[in-house]
Amino acid sequence: RGGSRGGGSRGGGVGNTQQNNNKNRGGKSSKREVMKNKTKKGQHRTQGVLMSRGGKIFTKKRLPEPLRFMSGIWDRSFDEESEEEEEEENGDEKKREEERKRKRFGYFGALILQISLGAFYCWSLFLVPLEFSLNVGRAQLSAIFSLATLFFTLSLSFIVPSLISRIRPRTMCILATILATSGVFMASFCSTAMSIFPLYIGFAGLFGIACGLGYGLSQQMSSFAPFGQGLGTGLVTSARAFGAFVYAPLIEKKLDFYGPDVALRNLSYAIAVLGTVASLCFHKASIDIPLGLRRRNKLAVTDLETLRRLTDLRPHTIKMWFVNTLGCFAGISVISQAAVLLLSRGDATVSANVAAGVMYVSLATTAGRIIGGSLCDRFKAKSVLIFAPLITAAAMFWASSTSSAIIGSVIMPLSAIRFALLATGLSYGILQTAVPCEVRRVAGDGDFARAYGRIFTGFCVAGFFGPYVSGILFDAFGTYRVAFQVSGLASLLSSVAATTLKGEAAVLREKRAMELRAVEAAARNDTRYVDCTRTKENEWGSIET
């Protein structure tokens, strides 16, 4: 068989080789040697074929069943030597393990970068000192943080998807560090110049863009976490809040003794040091290719699985936008009014615990992000997105229905307000982790930055309208009961929108239906349908459809 293909000397010539060995060495000794070599080298290969070439006896492994079927005829010319293949597999496995360990340094570098950019949430500490130093109003200074949030969202939604598909992670980390350091350092000259423009350009513009770059890069690096991707995402999202806790006491001391100029300048030095450490971690990770994929036309995609994923990505992005916007609306509208909610109780003893209450809300949000990551590792992210807004809805409706001990009073009890704040902070943190986990499941690592950037614009919309609507309702009714009811309704709508997401079971059913239609079409044409992509370990290399 196959003499013209050269297979006769390899497959059909086994008997002739053994006959020549029997003539030279003796039949019995050659037979014992064959059995001995078969026991030593081919005992673990039950489906191996004993071959001989040039006096050397070795085993050959058969092709996997799908590939053997595709070849049509069992041809030994496709086989490879088992010993060499096993050594190559062991070497490749060691290389992959070393590469995974190196990439973990990139994840820890992302955590350090997020901590360094945690000064974004320390802006409120500079409000009063800058008011006295620059002799400006609170509205102008508050607009700086609003502009910084806007630049943060624009950077994450548009700049990050473009850069992450063109430059390496280490370069992106260095760029974020340079922008953040130079922005905060420029803002430190506001008192010297007696102008508010360094704050607008430095803190709102450069530092806001740097925070967007760092947040997008850190979310992309969550897939390299040494533990589950859900917990890795939760730690990344909570690292910035942890950075605010680290910076806050240091900034307060500098403000008390030296003023806002020195505090901002020392803050820029701290960002530069932590950013340098993060860049060294990215250098150790040795990730020399961009992490994202460039925008491409669906008609140019030849991979059926990628084509199906890109087709499902657009409707999924729209649904996730509403889930994120409605969930963040409830969380931001309540958390932004935390201090005012506690003061609205009207009790003189409450004002002393306002700062502690705000701190508890921040801790609940941080804990929710970590808990949400663990839940996404144990359960499906879609289930977490359905469950998390229900916590806020239940707390809002219960708090708005409770009555105060004062007869005829419209003020809610203090215990109800505290419970609502803690529950909302916990639910908001879980939502902030579950959203990127669900986006990564559908979009994949290559298109994650582009899809998540579009969905994150809902956070900016909720951050603008949430506190504004709560303030209007409080002015109209003199209480936060109606605002709580509106927040609870928004959380319910977020949970309902999450139920419309296409889960993994629905995707699997669609794939099976597509295969069934392909098999039926092949049967009508009197042909056979073979899905080459079902074989995970393909010995022939990558098969392009």
C-alpha positions in Angstrom: 0.0 0.0 0.0 1.3 3.4 -0.9 4.6 2.4 -2.5 4.3 5.4 -4.8 3.9 7.7 -1.8 6.9 6.4 0.0 4.8 4.7 2.6 5.9 1.2 1.6 9.3 1.7 3.0 7.8 3.0 6.3 4.7 0.9 6.7 4.8 -2.1 4.4 8.5 -2.7 4.9 8.3 -3.7 8.5 8.1 -7.3 7.9 11.2 -7.3 5.5 13.2 -5.4 8.1 12.4 -7.9 10.8 13.2 -10.8 8.5 16.7 -9.3 7.8 17.3 -8.9 11.5 16.3 -12.5 12.1 18.8 -13.7 9.5 21.6 -11.7 11.0 21.0 -12.0 14.8 18.9 -15.1 15.1 15.1 -15.4 15.2 14.7 -16.0 18.9 16.9 -13.2 20.2 15.4 -10.7 17.7 11.9 -11.7 18.8 12.8 -11.3 22.5 14.4 -7.9 21.7 11.2 -6.8 20.0 9.1 -7.9 22.9 11.4 -6.2 25.4 11.4 -2.9 23.6 7.7 -3.1 23.2 7.3 -3.6 26.9 9.6 -0.7 27.9 8.8 1.9 25.3 5.3 1.1 24.1 3.6 -0.2 27.3 1.9 3.1 28.0 0.8 3.5 24.4 -2.0 1.0 24.0 -2.9 2.3 20.6 0.7 2.6 19.4 2.1 0.7 16.4 5.5 -1.0 16.7 7.7 0.2 13.9 11.4 -0.4 12.8 13.7 1.8 10.9 17.4 1.2 10.5 17.4 -1.3 13.3 15.8 1.1 15.8 12.5 0.1 17.2 10.0 2.7 18.4 6.3 3.3 18.7 4.0 5.5 16.7 0.8 7.1 17.9 -2.4 7.0 15.9 -4.2 10.1 14.9 -7.2 11.2 17.0 -10.5 9.9 15.9 -11.8 13.0 14.1 -8.5 13.5 12.2 -8.4 9.8 11.3 -11.9 10.1 9.9 -10.9 13.2 8.0 -7.9 11.5 6.5 -10.2 8.9 4.9 -7.6 6.1 4.9 -5.4 5.1 7.8 -2.0 6.2 6.5 1.0 5.8 8.7 2.9 8.5 6.9 1.0 11.0 9.0 2.3 9.6 12.3 5.1 11.1 14.4 7.5 9.4 16.8 6.0 9.2 20.3 9.2 9.9 22.2 10.0 13.0 20.3 6.4 14.2 20.5 6.3 13.6 24.3 9.5 15.6 24.8 8.1 18.5 22.7 4.9 18.5 24.6 6.7 18.6 28.0 8.9 21.4 26.7 5.9 23.4 25.4 4.1 22.9 28.7 7.1 24.2 30.7 7.3 27.3 28.4 3.6 28.0 28.8 3.8 27.7 32.6 6.8 30.1 32.7 4.9 32.5 30.5 1.9 32.4 32.8 4.1 33.1 35.8 5.7 36.1 34.1 2.4 37.6 33.1 1.3 37.6 36.7 3.8 40.4 37.3 1.8 42.4 34.8 -1.4 41.9 36.9 0.4 43.0 40.1 1.7 46.0 38.2 -1.9 46.9 37.3 -2.9 46.8 41.0 0.0 49.1 41.9 -1.0 51.5 39.0 -4.6 51.6 40.3 -3.4 52.4 43.8 -1.2 55.2 42.5 -4.2 56.7 40.7 -6.4 56.5 43.8 -5.7 60.2 44.4 -8.6 60.9 42.0 -11.0 60.4 44.9 -9.1 62.7 47.2 -10.3 65.9 45.5 -12.7 66.8 48.3 -9.8 67.2 50.7 -8.5 70.2 48.6 -11.8 72.1 48.3 -11.6 74.3 51.5 -7.9 75.0 51.3 -8.2 76.0 47.6 -11.2 78.2 48.4 -9.1 80.3 50.8 -6.0 80.2 48.7 -7.5 81.2 45.3 -10.6 83.1 46.7 -13.0 81.2 44.4 -16.4 79.7 44.9 -17.3 76.1 45.6 -19.1 75.7 42.3 -15.9 76.4 40.3 -13.9 73.9 42.2 -16.6 71.3 42.1 -16.7 71.7 38.3 -13.1 70.6 38.2 -14.0 67.1 39.5 -16.9 66.9 37.1 -14.6 67.7 34.2 -12.1 65.1 35.5 -14.9 62.5 35.5 -15.8 63.5 32.0 -12.3 63.1 30.7 -11.9 59.9 32.6 -15.0 58.5 30.8 -13.9 59.7 27.4 -10.4 58.3 27.9 -11.8 54.9 28.9 -14.4 54.8 26.1 -12.4 56.1 23.1 -8.6 56.4 23.8 -8.1 53.1 25.6 -9.6 50.9 22.8 -7.4 52.6 20.2 -4.1 52.4 22.2 -4.5 49.0 23.7 -4.6 47.4 20.2 -1.5 49.3 19.0 1.0 49.6 21.9 2.4 47.3 24.5 1.0 47.3 28.1 4.3 48.5 29.5 4.3 51.5 27.2 0.7 52.3 28.1 1.6 52.1 31.8 4.5 54.6 31.3 2.2 56.9 29.4 -0.4 56.9 32.1 2.2 57.6 34.8 3.7 60.5 32.8 0.3 62.1 32.2 -0.8 61.7 35.9 2.5 63.0 37.3 2.7 66.0 35.0 -1.0 66.8 35.5 -0.9 66.9 39.3 2.5 68.7 39.2 1.0 71.3 36.9 -2.0 71.7 39.3 0.4 72.5 42.2 1.2 75.9 40.7 -2.3 77.2 41.0 -1.7 79.2 44.2 1.6 80.5 42.9 -0.1 81.8 39.7 -3.2 82.7 41.6 -5.3 81.1 38.9 -7.7 78.2 38.6 -6.6 77.2 35.1 -3.7 74.9 36.2 -6.3 72.9 38.0 -8.5 72.6 34.9 -5.7 71.7 32.6 -3.6 69.6 35.0 -6.0 67.8 37.4 -9.2 67.7 35.2 -7.5 67.2 31.8 -4.2 65.3 32.1 -4.9 63.5 35.3 -8.5 62.5 34.2 -7.2 61.1 31.0 -4.4 59.2 32.9 -6.9 57.7 35.2 -9.0 56.4 32.3 -5.9 54.9 30.7 -4.9 53.2 33.9 -8.3 51.8 34.7 -8.8 50.4 31.1 -5.3 48.8 31.2 -5.9 47.3 34.7 -9.3 45.8 33.6 -7.6 44.2 30.5 -4.9 42.7 32.8 -7.4 41.0 35.0 -7.3 37.9 32.8 -3.7 37.3 34.0 -4.6 37.1 37.7 -3.1 34.1 39.5 -6.6 33.3 40.8 -10.0 33.5 39.2 -10.8 36.3 36.7 -13.8 37.4 38.8 -11.8 38.0 41.9 -8.9 39.5 39.9 -11.4 42.0 38.4 -12.8 42.8 41.9 -9.4 43.5 43.3 -8.5 45.8 40.4 -11.7 47.8 40.7 -11.3 48.2 44.5 -7.5 49.0 44.3 -8.3 52.7 43.5 -10.5 53.1 46.5 -7.7 51.5 48.6 -5.3 54.1 47.2 -7.6 56.9 48.4 -7.4 55.5 51.9 -3.6 55.5 51.7 -3.4 59.0 50.3 -6.0 60.7 52.5 -4.0 60.9 55.8 -0.8 62.0 54.1 -2.6 64.7 52.1 -4.3 66.0 55.3 -1.0 66.5 57.1 0.6 68.3 54.1 -2.5 70.6 53.8 -2.4 71.5 57.5 1.3 72.4 57.6 2.2 73.5 54.1 -0.9 74.2 52.0 -2.3 72.9 48.8 0.7 73.6 46.6 3.1 71.4 48.6 0.4 68.8 49.0 -0.2 68.5 45.3 3.5 68.5 44.5 4.3 65.7 47.0 1.2 63.8 45.6 2.8 64.0 42.1 6.0 62.6 43.5 4.2 59.6 45.1 2.3 58.9 41.8 5.7 58.9 39.9 7.3 56.4 42.4 4.3 54.0 42.4 4.0 54.3 38.6 7.6 53.5 38.1 7.2 50.4 40.2 4.2 49.4 38.2 6.2 49.9 34.9 8.9 47.6 36.2 6.3 44.9 36.9 5.0 45.2 33.4 8.6 45.0 32.1 9.1 41.8 34.1 5.9 40.4 32.6 7.5 40.5 29.1 4.2 41.1 27.2 5.6 42.3 23.9 2.3 42.4 21.9 -0.8 44.6 22.3 -3.6 43.0 24.3 -6.5 44.2 22.2 -7.6 43.7 18.6 -8.2 46.5 16.1 -11.6 47.3 14.7 -12.4 45.0 11.8 -15.2 44.4 9.3 -17.3 41.3 10.0 -17.2 40.4 6.3 -13.4 40.0 6.5 -13.6 37.5 9.4 -13.1 33.9 8.3 -13.5 32.2 11.7 -17.1 31.1 12.3 -16.8 31.3 16.1 -15.4 34.9 15.9 -18.2 35.9 13.4 -20.9 34.5 15.7 -19.4 36.4 18.7 -19.1 39.7 16.8 -22.7 39.3 15.6 -24.0 38.8 19.2 -21.8 41.6 20.6 -23.8 44.6 19.4 -27.2 43.7 20.9 -25.4 42.5 24.0 -23.6 45.8 24.4 -26.9 47.7 24.2 -28.5 45.6 26.8 -25.5 45.8 29.1 -25.5 49.6 28.7 -29.0 49.8 30.2 -28.1 47.3 33.0 -25.1 49.4 33.9 -26.8 52.7 33.6 -29.9 51.8 35.7 -27.8 50.0 38.3 -25.3 52.9 38.7 -28.2 55.4 38.8 -29.5 53.9 42.0 -26.1 53.6 43.5 -24.7 57.0 42.7 -27.9 58.9 43.5 -27.9 57.5 47.0 -24.1 57.3 47.7 -23.6 60.9 46.5 -26.2 62.1 49.1 -24.8 60.0 52.0 -23.7 62.9 54.2 -26.8 64.9 53.5 -29.0 61.8 54.2 -27.5 61.4 57.6 -27.8 65.1 58.4 -31.5 65.2 57.2 -32.3 63.1 60.2 -32.4 66.3 62.2 -30.7 64.9 65.3 -27.8 66.8 66.7 -25.9 63.6 67.6 -25.9 62.5 64.0 -23.7 65.2 62.6 -20.8 63.9 64.6 -21.1 60.5 62.9 -21.5 61.8 59.3 -17.8 61.2 58.4 -18.0 57.7 59.9 -21.1 56.9 57.9 -19.5 58.0 54.6 -16.5 55.8 55.4 -18.8 52.8 56.1 -20.4 53.3 52.7 -17.0 53.4 51.0 -16.0 50.2 52.8 -19.2 48.5 51.8 -18.6 49.5 48.2 -15.0 48.1 48.3 -16.2 44.9 50.0 -18.9 44.6 47.4 -16.4 44.7 44.6 -14.3 41.9 46.1 -17.4 39.8 47.0 -18.8 40.3 43.5 -15.6 38.9 42.0 -15.8 35.8 44.1 -19.5 35.4 43.1 -18.6 35.7 39.4 -16.0 32.9 39.8 -18.6 30.6 41.5 -21.7 31.5 39.5 -22.5 33.0 36.1 -22.0 36.7 35.8 -25.5 37.0 34.4 -27.0 35.6 37.6 -24.9 38.1 39.7 -26.2 41.0 37.5 -29.8 39.8 38.2 -29.3 39.4 41.9 -27.2 42.5 42.8 -29.8 45.2 41.9 -32.4 43.4 43.9 -30.5 44.1 47.1 -30.7 47.8 46.4 -34.4 47.6 45.4 -35.4 45.8 48.6 -33.4 48.2 50.8 -34.8 51.3 49.1 -38.5 50.2 49.2 -38.1 49.1 52.9 -36.4 52.3 54.0 -39.0 54.5 52.2 -41.9 52.6 53.8 -40.7 52.9 57.4 -42.0 55.7 59.6 -40.3 57.9 62.2 -41.1 57.8 65.9 -42.2 61.5 65.6 -45.9 61.6 64.8 -46.6 63.3 61.5 -42.9 63.5 60.6 -41.8 62.8 57.0 -38.2 62.1 58.1 -37.1 58.4 57.7 -35.6 56.6 60.8 -31.8 56.7 61.2 -31.6 52.9 61.2 -33.4 52.7 57.9 -31.1 55.3 56.3 -28.0 53.5 57.5 -29.2 50.1 56.3 -30.1 51.6 52.9 -26.7 53.2 52.5 -24.8 50.0 53.4 -27.0 47.8 51.2 -26.7 50.2 48.2 -22.9 50.4 48.6 -22.6 46.6 48.7 -24.9 46.2 45.6 -23.1 49.0 43.7 -19.7 47.3 44.3 -21.0 43.9 43.2 -22.4 45.5 40.0 -19.1 47.3 39.2 -17.3 43.9 39.2 -20.0 41.8 37.5 -20.3 44.1 34.5 -16.7 43.7 33.2 -16.8 39.9 33.9 -20.0 39.6 31.7 -18.5 41.8 29.0 -15.3 39.7 28.9 -17.3 36.5 28.5 -19.1 37.7 25.4 -16.5 40.1 23.8 -13.3 38.1 24.6 -10.0 39.6 25.6 -9.4 41.1 22.1 -12.6 43.2 21.9 -13.0 43.7 25.7 -11.7 47.3 25.8 -13.9 48.5 23.0 -17.1 46.9 24.3 -16.5 47.9 27.9 -15.7 51.5 26.9 -19.0 51.8 25.2 -20.9 50.4 28.2 -19.0 52.5 30.7 -20.5 55.7 29.1 -23.7 54.7 31.1 -21.7 55.4 34.3 -21.2 59.0 33.2 -24.9 59.4 32.4 -25.9 58.0 35.7 -23.4 60.1 37.6 -24.8 63.2 36.0 -28.5 62.6 36.3 -28.6 60.5 39.6 -27.6 63.2 42.1 -29.5 65.9 40.1 -32.8 63.9 40.2 -32.4 63.1 43.9 -31.9 66.8 44.7 -35.0 67.9 42.7 -37.2 65.3 44.4 -35.9 66.4 47.9 -36.7 70.0 47.1 -40.2 69.0 45.9 -41.2 66.7 48.8 -38.9 67.7 51.6 -37.8 64.1 52.2 -35.8 61.4 50.4 -38.6 58.9 50.4 -39.6 59.5 46.8 -35.9 59.5 45.8 -35.5 56.1 47.5 -38.5 54.8 45.6 -37.2 56.0 42.3 -33.8 54.4 43.0 -35.5 51.2 43.9 -37.5 51.2 40.7 -34.3 51.9 38.6 -32.7 48.9 40.4 -35.7 46.6 39.5 -35.5 47.7 35.8 -31.7 47.0 35.9 -32.4 43.4 37.1 -35.2 43.0 34.5 -32.8 44.1 31.7 -30.2 41.6 33.0 -32.6 38.8 32.5 -32.7 39.5 28.7 -29.0 38.9 28.3 -28.1 35.8 26.3 -26.5 33.3 28.6 -24.1 30.5 27.9 -26.9 27.9 27.6 -28.6 30.0 24.9 -25.3 30.3 23.0 -24.8 26.5 23.2 -28.3 25.9 21.9 -27.7 28.2 19.0 -24.4 26.5 18.1 -26.1 23.1 18.2 -29.0 24.4 16.0 -26.4 25.8 13.5 -24.6 22.4 13.4 -27.9 20.6 12.9 -28.8 22.8 10.0 -25.4 22.3 8.5 -25.7 18.5 8.8 -29.2 18.5 7.2 -27.9 20.7 4.3 -25.0 18.3 3.8 -27.3 15.3 3.8 -29.5 16.9 1.1 -26.4 17.3 -1.0 -25.4 13.7 -0.3 -22.2 14.8 1.5 -20.9 14.6 5.0 -20.5 17.5 7.5 -17.4 17.6 9.6 -16.7 20.3 12.2 -13.0 20.6 12.4 -13.2 23.2 15.2 -14.5 20.7 17.7 -11.0 19.2 18.1 -9.2 21.1 20.8 -5.7 19.5 20.3 -5.2 19.6 16.6 -2.0 18.0 15.5 -2.1 19.6 12.1 -1.9 23.1 13.5 -4.5 25.8 13.1 -7.3 25.1 10.6 -8.7 28.2 8.9 -12.3 28.0 7.8 
